[in-house]
């Protein structure tokens, strides 16, 4: 799995939650770096923040959905953007699940289980 968030503490917290569920995790702190890592590593799933300084998570998500090698990788968006229109935009861009920050361990665990059961 890949976790992408520009806040290192948040990235590590989410990555550790996923590791505790038994998954290996790679991390990235920017949208541009995430695009390279996701392209080369092709993770089983991605947890993705929306608001990042260089490329937004939605840019990363759209990039993935346009690449036949990456289009089927499930994406869980985890964002502070919590308005209904933000959530609709994330789902429309191709997110399998949209969670709003702050997230609890159970939410992350359930979301990961759900994307693997539908992928």
HUHUNOR-V965180 format. One record per helix or strand of 2 or more residues. SS is the DSSP state (alpha for helix, beta for strand). FROM is the first residue (numbers start at 1). LEN is the number of residues. If there is no record, write none. Layout:
# HUHUNOR-V965180
SS FROM LEN
SS FROM LEN
This chain:
# HUHUNOR-V965180
beta 2 3
alpha 8 13
beta 26 3
alpha 31 11
beta 45 4
alpha 57 10
beta 74 6
alpha 84 10
beta 97 4
alpha 105 14
